[in-house]
Amino acid sequence: MENVKVKTPWEGHTGDIPLHLNYPEGSMYSAVKAIAEKYPNQIAFDFMGKPTTYKTMLQKIEECARSLKILGIREGDNVTIALPNCPQGIYLFYAINLVGGIANMIHPLSAEKEIEFYLNESNSVSVITLDQFYHKIESIRANTKVVNVIIARIKDELTKPMKAGYMLTEGRKIKKIPADAPVIMWDRFIKLGKACFYNYKVERKGEDPAVILYSGGTTGNTKGIVLTNRNFNALGCQIIATNPIFKVGDKMLAAMPIFHGFGLGVCIHSMLANGGRCVLVPRFTPQSYAKLITKYKCNFIAGVPTLFEALLRLESMEKADLSFLKGVFSGGDSLSINLKRKMDKFLCDHNAVIRVREGYGTTETVTACCLTPLHMEKEGSIGVPFPDTYMKIVEPGTDVEVPYGTEGEILIAGPTVMKGYLNRPEENEATLRTHEDGLTWVYTGDLGIMDNEGFIFFRGRSKRMIITSGYNVYPNQLENILDAHEMVQMSCVIGVPDEYRMHRVKAFIMLKPGVPENDETKDTILKYVSKHVAKYAMPREIEFKREMPKTLVGKVAYRELEKEALAMESKEKKAE
Protein backbone atom coordinates (compact mmCIF):
# COMPACT_ATOMS: atom_id res chain seq x y z
CA MET A 1 0.00 0.00 0.00
CA GLU A 2 1.39 3.40 -1.00
CA ASN A 3 1.96 5.63 1.99
CA VAL A 4 4.87 7.87 1.05
CA LYS A 5 5.19 11.55 0.22
CA VAL A 6 2.29 12.57 2.45
CA LYS A 7 2.85 16.25 3.22
CA THR A 8 -0.63 17.68 3.77
CA PRO A 9 -0.25 18.37 7.53
CA TRP A 10 2.14 21.26 6.77
CA GLU A 11 -0.37 22.91 4.43
CA GLY A 12 -3.05 25.16 5.81
CA HIS A 13 -1.78 24.87 9.37
CA THR A 14 1.53 26.74 9.39
CA GLY A 15 1.13 29.36 6.71
CA ASP A 16 1.11 27.00 3.74
CA ILE A 17 4.72 25.87 4.09
CA PRO A 18 6.03 24.86 0.65
CA LEU A 19 6.45 21.16 0.01
CA HIS A 20 9.70 21.80 -1.86
CA LEU A 21 12.48 24.20 -0.93
CA ASN A 22 15.47 25.67 -2.74
CA TYR A 23 18.73 24.63 -1.13
CA PRO A 24 22.08 26.44 -1.43
CA GLU A 25 24.56 24.36 -3.40
CA GLY A 26 27.72 25.74 -1.82
CA SER A 27 29.48 25.04 1.45
CA MET A 28 28.25 25.52 5.00
CA TYR A 29 30.69 28.42 5.33
CA SER A 30 29.29 30.15 2.25
CA ALA A 31 25.75 29.89 3.66
CA VAL A 32 26.86 31.53 6.92
CA LYS A 33 28.99 34.12 5.08
CA ALA A 34 25.98 35.25 3.00
CA ILE A 35 24.01 35.88 6.21
CA ALA A 36 26.97 37.59 7.92
CA GLU A 37 27.31 40.00 5.01
CA LYS A 38 23.58 40.72 5.09
CA TYR A 39 23.38 41.23 8.88
CA PRO A 40 26.96 42.11 9.98
CA ASN A 41 25.94 43.83 13.20
CA GLN A 42 23.46 41.21 14.38
CA ILE A 43 24.71 39.10 17.29
CA ALA A 44 25.64 35.62 16.11
CA PHE A 45 26.20 34.10 19.54
CA ASP A 46 26.57 34.81 23.24
CA PHE A 47 29.11 33.01 25.41
CA MET A 48 29.04 33.39 29.18
CA GLY A 49 27.77 36.96 28.92
CA LYS A 50 29.95 38.00 25.97
CA PRO A 51 28.18 38.69 22.63
CA THR A 52 29.86 38.25 19.22
CA THR A 53 28.50 39.80 16.02
CA TYR A 54 28.26 38.07 12.66
CA LYS A 55 30.97 40.40 11.30
CA THR A 56 33.41 39.51 14.11
CA MET A 57 32.57 35.81 13.84
CA LEU A 58 33.36 35.84 10.11
CA GLN A 59 36.69 37.57 10.75
CA LYS A 60 37.62 34.98 13.39
CA ILE A 61 36.65 32.11 11.09
CA GLU A 62 38.92 33.49 8.37
CA GLU A 63 41.78 33.99 10.84
CA CYS A 64 41.48 30.34 11.85
CA ALA A 65 41.30 29.25 8.21
CA ARG A 66 44.59 31.03 7.42
CA SER A 67 46.24 29.35 10.40
CA LEU A 68 44.94 25.92 9.38
CA LYS A 69 46.40 26.50 5.92
CA ILE A 70 49.80 27.37 7.41
CA LEU A 71 49.64 24.13 9.43
CA GLY A 72 49.26 22.27 6.16
CA ILE A 73 45.55 21.40 6.22
CA ARG A 74 44.50 20.70 2.65
CA GLU A 75 41.30 19.87 0.84
CA GLY A 76 39.87 16.57 2.10
CA ASP A 77 41.97 16.44 5.30
CA ASN A 78 40.17 15.38 8.47
CA VAL A 79 40.57 17.64 11.51
CA THR A 80 39.18 16.57 14.88
CA ILE A 81 37.28 19.03 17.08
CA ALA A 82 37.00 17.84 20.70
CA LEU A 83 35.37 20.90 22.24
CA PRO A 84 32.22 21.83 24.16
CA ASN A 85 29.90 24.60 22.91
CA CYS A 86 32.37 27.49 22.89
CA PRO A 87 33.43 30.20 20.39
CA GLN A 88 36.59 28.37 19.33
CA GLY A 89 34.44 25.39 18.35
CA ILE A 90 32.28 27.60 16.11
CA TYR A 91 35.25 29.34 14.48
CA LEU A 92 37.10 26.12 13.76
CA PHE A 93 34.05 24.25 12.51
CA TYR A 94 33.52 26.77 9.72
CA ALA A 95 37.26 27.43 9.20
CA ILE A 96 37.86 23.73 8.47
CA ASN A 97 34.99 23.93 5.99
CA LEU A 98 36.50 27.05 4.39
CA VAL A 99 39.88 25.41 3.70
CA GLY A 100 38.15 22.32 2.27
CA GLY A 101 38.72 20.05 5.25
CA ILE A 102 36.30 17.73 7.04
CA ALA A 103 35.37 18.40 10.69
CA ASN A 104 35.56 15.22 12.77
CA MET A 105 33.33 16.08 15.76
CA ILE A 106 33.91 14.12 18.97
CA HIS A 107 32.85 14.28 22.62
CA PRO A 108 35.63 15.98 24.63
CA LEU A 109 34.72 13.81 27.65
CA SER A 110 35.28 10.60 25.70
CA ALA A 111 37.54 8.01 27.30
CA GLU A 112 41.14 7.78 26.08
CA LYS A 113 40.59 4.63 24.03
CA GLU A 114 37.49 6.14 22.42
CA ILE A 115 39.47 9.25 21.40
CA GLU A 116 42.19 7.02 19.99
CA PHE A 117 39.57 5.18 17.94
CA TYR A 118 38.01 8.41 16.61
CA LEU A 119 41.39 9.85 15.59
CA ASN A 120 42.47 6.68 13.83
CA GLU A 121 39.12 5.94 12.24
CA SER A 122 39.06 9.42 10.69
CA ASN A 123 42.82 9.46 9.98
CA SER A 124 42.89 12.93 11.54
CA VAL A 125 46.04 15.00 11.03
CA SER A 126 45.22 17.65 13.65
CA VAL A 127 43.08 17.85 16.77
CA ILE A 128 41.71 20.85 18.67
CA THR A 129 40.72 20.49 22.31
CA LEU A 130 40.60 22.39 25.62
CA ASP A 131 43.52 22.68 28.03
CA GLN A 132 41.69 20.51 30.56
CA PHE A 133 41.61 17.59 28.10
CA TYR A 134 45.23 17.86 26.91
CA HIS A 135 46.56 15.01 29.09
CA LYS A 136 44.00 12.56 27.64
CA ILE A 137 45.06 13.42 24.09
CA GLU A 138 48.75 13.26 24.95
CA SER A 139 48.43 9.78 26.49
CA ILE A 140 47.22 8.25 23.22
CA ARG A 141 48.83 10.60 20.70
CA ALA A 142 51.70 8.22 19.88
CA ASN A 143 49.14 5.63 18.73
CA THR A 144 47.69 8.00 16.09
CA LYS A 145 48.82 9.95 13.02
CA VAL A 146 48.06 13.33 14.60
CA VAL A 147 50.70 15.93 13.73
CA ASN A 148 49.35 19.01 15.52
CA VAL A 149 47.45 19.42 18.78
CA ILE A 150 45.89 22.87 19.20
CA ILE A 151 44.90 23.86 22.72
CA ALA A 152 42.08 26.34 23.37
CA ARG A 153 41.08 27.74 26.75
CA ILE A 154 37.68 28.84 27.99
CA LYS A 155 39.21 31.87 29.73
CA ASP A 156 40.45 33.26 26.39
CA GLU A 157 36.85 33.97 25.34
CA LEU A 158 35.65 35.62 28.55
CA THR A 159 35.26 39.24 29.56
CA LYS A 160 37.76 40.44 32.20
CA PRO A 161 35.33 40.16 35.16
CA MET A 162 34.17 36.70 34.03
CA LYS A 163 37.78 35.58 33.47
CA ALA A 164 38.73 36.54 37.03
CA GLY A 165 35.80 34.57 38.45
CA TYR A 166 36.52 31.59 36.19
CA MET A 167 40.18 31.41 37.22
CA LEU A 168 39.22 31.45 40.90
CA THR A 169 36.80 28.55 40.43
CA GLU A 170 36.93 26.22 37.40
CA GLY A 171 40.31 27.45 36.14
CA ARG A 172 42.08 26.39 39.33
CA LYS A 173 41.09 22.75 38.78
CA ILE A 174 42.78 22.47 35.37
CA LYS A 175 46.01 20.48 35.40
CA LYS A 176 48.90 22.57 34.08
CA ILE A 177 50.28 21.80 30.63
CA PRO A 178 54.09 21.43 30.66
CA ALA A 179 55.95 24.39 29.12
CA ASP A 180 57.70 22.08 26.64
CA ALA A 181 54.51 20.19 25.66
CA PRO A 182 54.34 19.55 21.88
CA VAL A 183 51.21 21.63 21.38
CA ILE A 184 50.13 24.91 19.78
CA MET A 185 48.34 27.22 22.20
CA TRP A 186 45.37 29.15 20.80
CA ASP A 187 46.97 32.60 20.71
CA ARG A 188 50.01 31.22 18.87
CA PHE A 189 47.73 29.30 16.51
CA ILE A 190 45.92 32.52 15.54
CA LYS A 191 49.22 34.36 14.96
CA LEU A 192 50.32 31.68 12.50
CA GLY A 193 47.68 32.91 10.08
CA LYS A 194 49.39 36.26 9.67
CA ALA A 195 51.86 34.53 7.35
CA CYS A 196 49.05 33.44 5.00
CA PHE A 197 48.01 36.16 2.58
CA TYR A 198 46.01 34.39 -0.12
CA ASN A 199 44.80 31.14 -1.58
CA TYR A 200 43.43 29.68 1.65
CA LYS A 201 39.79 29.51 0.54
CA VAL A 202 38.71 26.31 -1.15
CA GLU A 203 35.50 26.17 -3.19
CA ARG A 204 33.40 23.25 -1.99
CA LYS A 205 30.18 21.90 -3.44
CA GLY A 206 26.98 20.70 -1.80
CA GLU A 207 27.78 17.02 -2.30
CA ASP A 208 31.29 17.29 -0.84
CA PRO A 209 31.86 15.64 2.57
CA ALA A 210 32.05 18.24 5.34
CA VAL A 211 31.42 16.64 8.74
CA ILE A 212 31.90 13.31 10.51
CA LEU A 213 29.62 12.54 13.45
CA TYR A 214 29.62 9.29 15.42
CA SER A 215 26.82 6.88 16.14
CA GLY A 216 26.19 3.20 16.58
CA GLY A 217 24.49 3.07 13.19
CA THR A 218 22.10 0.19 12.59
CA THR A 219 24.36 -2.51 14.07
CA GLY A 220 25.27 -0.89 17.38
CA ASN A 221 29.01 -0.62 16.62
CA THR A 222 30.45 2.90 16.76
CA LYS A 223 31.13 4.29 13.32
CA GLY A 224 31.69 7.59 11.61
CA ILE A 225 28.80 9.08 9.64
CA VAL A 226 29.95 11.22 6.73
CA LEU A 227 27.68 14.20 6.11
CA THR A 228 27.85 16.77 3.32
CA ASN A 229 27.51 20.52 3.00
CA ARG A 230 24.11 19.96 1.39
CA ASN A 231 22.95 17.82 4.32
CA PHE A 232 23.54 20.67 6.78
CA ASN A 233 22.35 23.48 4.50
CA ALA A 234 19.17 21.56 3.65
CA LEU A 235 18.47 21.03 7.35
CA GLY A 236 18.90 24.78 7.93
CA CYS A 237 16.29 25.52 5.27
CA GLN A 238 13.88 22.88 6.58
CA ILE A 239 14.10 24.03 10.21
CA ILE A 240 13.17 27.59 9.23
CA ALA A 241 10.47 26.49 6.76
CA THR A 242 8.73 24.42 9.44
CA ASN A 243 8.99 27.31 11.90
CA PRO A 244 7.56 30.31 10.03
CA ILE A 245 7.43 32.19 13.34
CA PHE A 246 11.24 32.52 13.19
CA LYS A 247 12.62 36.03 12.68
CA VAL A 248 16.21 37.23 12.21
CA GLY A 249 17.70 37.84 15.67
CA ASP A 250 15.59 35.20 17.39
CA LYS A 251 17.54 33.41 20.13
CA MET A 252 18.16 29.67 20.36
CA LEU A 253 19.49 28.17 23.58
CA ALA A 254 22.35 26.01 22.26
CA ALA A 255 22.74 23.56 25.14
CA MET A 256 22.78 20.42 22.99
CA PRO A 257 26.46 19.59 22.26
CA ILE A 258 28.20 20.40 18.96
CA PHE A 259 29.45 16.81 18.56
CA HIS A 260 25.79 15.73 18.25
CA GLY A 261 23.64 16.28 15.14
CA PHE A 262 20.87 17.87 17.22
CA GLY A 263 23.21 20.47 18.71
CA LEU A 264 25.36 21.11 15.64
CA GLY A 265 22.62 20.94 13.02
CA VAL A 266 19.60 22.49 14.72
CA CYS A 267 20.98 24.70 17.50
CA ILE A 268 24.07 26.03 15.67
CA HIS A 269 24.10 25.78 11.87
CA SER A 270 20.36 26.23 11.27
CA MET A 271 20.53 29.41 13.35
CA LEU A 272 23.78 30.86 11.96
CA ALA A 273 22.76 30.15 8.35
CA ASN A 274 19.54 32.11 8.88
CA GLY A 275 20.46 35.08 11.07
CA GLY A 276 19.56 33.56 14.42
CA ARG A 277 21.38 34.14 17.71
CA CYS A 278 22.87 31.19 19.58
CA VAL A 279 23.24 31.27 23.36
CA LEU A 280 26.14 28.84 23.85
CA VAL A 281 26.07 26.58 26.90
CA PRO A 282 29.55 25.04 27.41
CA ARG A 283 28.59 22.78 30.30
CA PHE A 284 24.98 21.86 30.80
CA THR A 285 23.15 21.64 34.09
CA PRO A 286 19.37 22.00 34.51
CA GLN A 287 20.05 25.08 36.66
CA SER A 288 22.20 26.82 34.05
CA TYR A 289 19.71 25.89 31.34
CA ALA A 290 16.82 27.45 33.26
CA LYS A 291 18.83 30.56 34.15
CA LEU A 292 19.85 31.22 30.53
CA ILE A 293 16.32 30.71 29.18
CA THR A 294 15.01 33.54 31.34
CA LYS A 295 18.13 35.76 31.26
CA TYR A 296 18.26 35.88 27.45
CA LYS A 297 14.54 35.36 26.89
CA CYS A 298 15.35 32.58 24.44
CA ASN A 299 12.72 32.17 21.72
CA PHE A 300 13.61 28.57 20.91
CA ILE A 301 14.81 25.76 23.14
CA ALA A 302 15.61 22.20 22.15
CA GLY A 303 16.36 19.28 24.39
CA VAL A 304 15.97 15.65 25.31
CA PRO A 305 13.13 14.45 27.58
CA THR A 306 15.45 14.19 30.60
CA LEU A 307 16.16 17.90 30.33
CA PHE A 308 12.48 18.79 30.38
CA GLU A 309 11.89 16.40 33.28
CA ALA A 310 14.59 18.25 35.25
CA LEU A 311 13.21 21.65 34.26
CA LEU A 312 9.84 20.83 35.79
CA ARG A 313 11.44 20.23 39.18
CA LEU A 314 13.42 23.47 39.49
CA GLU A 315 12.25 25.92 42.14
CA SER A 316 13.86 28.77 40.18
CA MET A 317 11.31 28.24 37.38
CA GLU A 318 8.21 28.49 39.62
CA LYS A 319 7.55 32.17 38.88
CA ALA A 320 9.23 32.38 35.48
CA ASP A 321 7.44 34.22 32.66
CA LEU A 322 7.94 32.19 29.46
CA SER A 323 5.74 34.30 27.18
CA PHE A 324 8.76 34.93 24.90
CA LEU A 325 8.97 31.28 23.79
CA LYS A 326 8.18 30.51 20.13
CA GLY A 327 9.28 26.90 20.01
CA VAL A 328 10.11 24.05 22.40
CA PHE A 329 11.44 20.95 20.64
CA SER A 330 11.98 17.48 22.06
CA GLY A 331 14.16 14.85 20.40
CA GLY A 332 16.92 12.34 21.06
CA ASP A 333 14.57 9.96 22.87
CA SER A 334 10.87 9.18 23.07
CA LEU A 335 8.82 11.81 24.89
CA SER A 336 6.28 9.97 27.00
CA ILE A 337 2.65 11.11 26.73
CA ASN A 338 2.66 11.81 30.47
CA LEU A 339 5.78 14.02 30.32
CA LYS A 340 4.40 15.82 27.25
CA ARG A 341 1.19 16.64 29.15
CA LYS A 342 3.14 17.84 32.20
CA MET A 343 5.43 20.00 30.04
CA ASP A 344 2.52 21.52 28.10
CA LYS A 345 0.77 22.41 31.37
CA PHE A 346 4.02 23.90 32.70
CA LEU A 347 4.35 26.08 29.59
CA CYS A 348 0.72 27.20 29.83
CA ASP A 349 1.06 27.98 33.56
CA HIS A 350 4.09 30.17 32.74
CA ASN A 351 2.37 32.27 30.04
CA ALA A 352 3.80 30.47 26.99
CA VAL A 353 1.38 30.27 24.07
CA ILE A 354 3.05 27.21 22.52
CA ARG A 355 3.29 23.51 23.33
CA VAL A 356 6.17 21.03 23.11
CA ARG A 357 6.72 19.82 19.55
CA GLU A 358 8.22 16.37 19.29
CA GLY A 359 10.49 15.42 16.42
CA TYR A 360 12.45 12.40 15.28
CA GLY A 361 15.60 11.71 13.32
CA THR A 362 18.87 9.82 13.18
CA THR A 363 22.49 10.89 12.85
CA GLU A 364 22.35 9.26 9.41
CA THR A 365 20.09 12.21 8.46
CA VAL A 366 22.11 14.73 10.56
CA THR A 367 19.31 14.91 13.14
CA ALA A 368 15.55 15.64 12.99
CA CYS A 369 13.82 14.83 9.72
CA CYS A 370 10.22 15.06 10.93
CA LEU A 371 8.44 17.34 13.38
CA THR A 372 5.02 17.99 14.87
CA PRO A 373 3.44 20.90 12.94
CA LEU A 374 2.95 24.17 14.80
CA HIS A 375 -0.86 24.08 14.99
CA MET A 376 -1.66 20.41 14.56
CA GLU A 377 -0.61 17.50 16.73
CA LYS A 378 -1.66 13.97 17.51
CA GLU A 379 -0.99 12.53 20.94
CA GLY A 380 1.96 10.16 20.86
CA SER A 381 3.06 11.19 17.37
CA ILE A 382 6.57 12.32 16.41
CA GLY A 383 5.11 14.46 13.63
CA VAL A 384 5.31 14.48 9.85
CA PRO A 385 8.30 14.55 7.45
CA PHE A 386 10.05 17.83 6.64
CA PRO A 387 9.62 19.32 3.15
CA ASP A 388 11.42 17.18 0.53
CA THR A 389 11.84 14.41 3.10
CA TYR A 390 9.97 11.15 2.65
CA MET A 391 9.24 8.46 5.21
CA LYS A 392 7.64 5.08 4.78
CA ILE A 393 6.96 2.03 6.89
CA VAL A 394 8.05 -1.36 5.54
CA GLU A 395 8.32 -4.95 6.63
CA PRO A 396 11.68 -4.85 8.49
CA GLY A 397 14.67 -5.20 6.18
CA THR A 398 12.59 -5.20 2.98
CA ASP A 399 11.14 -2.65 0.56
CA VAL A 400 7.58 -3.97 1.04
CA GLU A 401 5.37 -1.21 2.45
CA VAL A 402 2.83 -2.08 5.11
CA PRO A 403 -0.72 -0.63 5.29
CA TYR A 404 -1.45 2.52 7.29
CA GLY A 405 -1.67 1.74 11.01
CA THR A 406 0.60 -1.32 10.73
CA GLU A 407 3.90 -1.50 12.56
CA GLY A 408 7.08 -1.82 10.54
CA GLU A 409 10.57 -0.40 10.05
CA ILE A 410 10.92 3.36 9.53
CA LEU A 411 12.70 4.36 6.31
CA ILE A 412 13.82 7.89 5.42
CA ALA A 413 14.81 9.58 2.16
CA GLY A 414 15.62 13.21 1.44
CA PRO A 415 18.32 15.89 1.16
CA THR A 416 19.76 15.30 4.65
CA VAL A 417 20.56 11.60 4.08
CA MET A 418 24.25 10.92 4.79
CA LYS A 419 26.90 10.24 2.19
CA GLY A 420 27.64 7.02 4.01
CA TYR A 421 29.47 5.37 6.89
CA LEU A 422 33.22 5.99 7.08
CA ASN A 423 35.23 2.94 5.96
CA ARG A 424 32.15 0.65 6.15
CA PRO A 425 31.15 -0.38 2.57
CA GLU A 426 29.19 -3.47 3.68
CA GLU A 427 27.12 -1.52 6.21
CA ASN A 428 26.48 1.18 3.63
CA GLU A 429 24.96 -1.45 1.36
CA ALA A 430 22.71 -2.66 4.17
CA THR A 431 21.64 0.78 5.40
CA LEU A 432 21.44 2.87 2.20
CA ARG A 433 19.28 1.27 -0.48
CA THR A 434 17.90 2.76 -3.69
CA HIS A 435 14.32 1.66 -4.46
CA GLU A 436 12.32 1.61 -7.69
CA ASP A 437 11.15 5.18 -6.98
CA GLY A 438 14.77 6.33 -7.54
CA LEU A 439 15.18 7.52 -3.94
CA THR A 440 17.94 6.35 -1.61
CA TRP A 441 16.41 5.21 1.66
CA VAL A 442 17.98 4.94 5.12
CA TYR A 443 16.96 1.77 6.95
CA THR A 444 16.79 3.12 10.51
CA GLY A 445 16.22 -0.09 12.43
CA ASP A 446 13.49 1.79 14.31
CA LEU A 447 9.90 0.61 14.41
CA GLY A 448 6.88 2.81 13.82
CA ILE A 449 3.41 3.32 12.38
CA MET A 450 2.13 5.86 9.85
CA ASP A 451 -1.52 6.96 9.83
CA ASN A 452 -3.45 8.02 6.72
CA GLU A 453 -2.57 11.70 7.27
CA GLY A 454 1.16 11.07 7.25
CA PHE A 455 1.73 11.29 11.01
CA ILE A 456 4.41 8.94 12.32
CA PHE A 457 4.20 7.11 15.64
CA PHE A 458 7.45 5.75 17.07
CA ARG A 459 7.08 2.25 18.49
CA GLY A 460 10.57 1.21 19.52
CA ARG A 461 13.95 0.10 18.30
CA SER A 462 14.59 -3.17 16.58
CA LYS A 463 18.26 -2.94 17.59
CA ARG A 464 19.56 -3.14 21.15
CA MET A 465 20.29 0.33 22.42
CA ILE A 466 20.04 2.24 25.69
CA ILE A 467 19.33 5.97 25.69
CA THR A 468 20.54 7.66 28.85
CA SER A 469 20.23 11.45 29.23
CA GLY A 470 19.91 11.69 25.44
CA TYR A 471 23.08 9.71 24.67
CA ASN A 472 23.08 6.39 22.83
CA VAL A 473 24.77 3.50 24.62
CA TYR A 474 25.22 0.22 22.78
CA PRO A 475 25.14 -2.82 25.11
CA ASN A 476 27.17 -5.12 22.85
CA GLN A 477 30.08 -2.66 22.86
CA LEU A 478 30.09 -2.50 26.65
CA GLU A 479 29.78 -6.28 26.87
CA ASN A 480 32.81 -6.72 24.59
CA ILE A 481 34.84 -4.43 26.89
CA LEU A 482 33.67 -6.20 30.05
CA ASP A 483 34.22 -9.68 28.63
CA ALA A 484 37.82 -8.78 27.79
CA HIS A 485 38.64 -8.22 31.48
CA GLU A 486 40.57 -11.02 33.17
CA MET A 487 38.03 -11.31 36.02
CA VAL A 488 34.94 -11.59 33.80
CA GLN A 489 33.53 -14.83 32.43
CA MET A 490 30.45 -13.33 30.81
CA SER A 491 28.44 -10.09 30.94
CA CYS A 492 25.11 -8.64 29.89
CA VAL A 493 24.27 -4.92 29.82
CA ILE A 494 20.73 -3.52 30.01
CA GLY A 495 18.96 -0.21 30.51
CA VAL A 496 16.91 0.24 33.70
CA PRO A 497 14.15 2.89 33.77
CA ASP A 498 15.29 6.01 35.63
CA GLU A 499 13.21 9.05 36.59
CA TYR A 500 15.92 11.53 35.65
CA ARG A 501 18.02 9.86 32.93
CA MET A 502 15.08 7.92 31.37
CA HIS A 503 17.39 4.88 31.56
CA ARG A 504 20.56 4.06 33.48
CA VAL A 505 23.11 1.47 32.48
CA LYS A 506 23.27 -1.74 34.51
CA ALA A 507 25.75 -4.58 33.99
CA PHE A 508 25.16 -8.19 35.03
CA ILE A 509 28.50 -9.99 35.39
CA MET A 510 29.38 -13.65 35.82
CA LEU A 511 32.90 -13.76 37.28
CA LYS A 512 35.57 -16.33 36.54
CA PRO A 513 35.98 -19.09 39.14
CA GLY A 514 37.73 -17.93 42.29
CA VAL A 515 37.12 -14.18 41.77
CA PRO A 516 35.41 -12.74 44.88
CA GLU A 517 32.01 -11.07 44.46
CA ASN A 518 32.75 -7.92 46.42
CA ASP A 519 32.98 -4.12 46.12
CA GLU A 520 36.72 -4.27 45.44
CA THR A 521 36.08 -6.40 42.36
CA LYS A 522 33.39 -3.97 41.20
CA ASP A 523 35.76 -1.02 41.63
CA THR A 524 38.51 -2.78 39.68
CA ILE A 525 36.15 -3.53 36.79
CA LEU A 526 34.67 -0.01 36.75
CA LYS A 527 38.13 1.58 36.74
CA TYR A 528 39.04 -0.58 33.74
CA VAL A 529 35.81 0.29 31.89
CA SER A 530 36.33 4.04 32.48
CA LYS A 531 39.43 3.90 30.27
CA HIS A 532 37.34 2.66 27.37
CA VAL A 533 34.00 4.49 27.45
CA ALA A 534 32.68 8.00 28.15
CA LYS A 535 31.28 8.80 31.58
CA TYR A 536 27.65 8.78 30.38
CA ALA A 537 28.04 5.17 29.15
CA MET A 538 29.48 3.86 32.42
CA PRO A 539 27.41 1.24 34.27
CA ARG A 540 25.67 2.84 37.24
CA GLU A 541 25.20 -0.59 38.79
CA ILE A 542 26.95 -3.94 38.66
CA GLU A 543 25.19 -7.10 39.79
CA PHE A 544 27.06 -10.38 40.02
CA LYS A 545 25.33 -13.53 38.72
CA ARG A 546 26.30 -17.16 39.28
CA GLU A 547 24.34 -18.15 36.16
CA MET A 548 23.04 -16.18 33.18
CA PRO A 549 19.59 -16.95 31.70
CA LYS A 550 19.93 -18.32 28.16
CA THR A 551 17.78 -18.38 25.04
CA LEU A 552 17.07 -21.65 23.20
CA VAL A 553 20.06 -21.00 20.94
CA GLY A 554 22.37 -20.45 23.90
CA LYS A 555 22.59 -16.63 23.88
CA VAL A 556 22.24 -14.60 27.06
CA ALA A 557 18.52 -13.82 27.46
CA TYR A 558 18.89 -10.08 28.10
CA ARG A 559 15.10 -9.58 28.07
CA GLU A 560 14.84 -11.92 31.06
CA LEU A 561 17.36 -9.77 32.90
CA GLU A 562 15.39 -6.65 31.95
CA LYS A 563 12.24 -8.19 33.47
CA GLU A 564 14.19 -9.18 36.58
CA ALA A 565 15.54 -5.61 36.99
CA LEU A 566 12.07 -4.11 36.52
CA ALA A 567 10.60 -6.44 39.13
CA MET A 568 13.37 -5.47 41.57
CA GLU A 569 12.74 -1.74 40.92
CA SER A 570 9.02 -2.20 41.52
CA LYS A 571 9.65 -4.12 44.75
CA GLU A 572 12.00 -1.42 46.07
CA LYS A 573 9.49 1.36 45.31
CA LYS A 574 6.75 -0.48 47.17
CA ALA A 575 9.07 -0.92 50.14
CA GLU A 576 9.62 2.86 50.23
Secondary structure by P-SEA (a helix, b strand, c coil): cccccccccccccccccccbbbbbcccaaaaaaaaaaacccccccccccccccaaaaaaaaaaaaaaaaaacccccbbbbbbccccaaaaaaaaaaaaabbbbbcccccccaaaaaaaaaaacccbbbbcccaaaaaaaccccccccbbbbbbccccccaaaaaaaaacccccccccccccccccaaaaaaaacccccccbbbbcccccccccccccccccbbbbbbcaaaaaaaaaaaaaaccccccccccccccccccccccccccaaaaacbbbbbccccccaaaaaaaaaaacccbbbbcaaaaaaaaacccccccccccccbbbbccccccaaaaaaaaaaaaaacccccbbbbbbcccccccccccccccccccccccccccbbbbbccccccccccccbbbbbbbbcccccccccccaaaaaaccccccccbbbbbccccccccccbbbbbcccccbbbbcccbbbbaaaaaaaaaaccccccbbbbbcccccccbbbbbbbbccccccccaaaaaaaaaaaaacccccccccbbbbbcbbbbccccccaaaaaaaaaaaaaaaaaaac
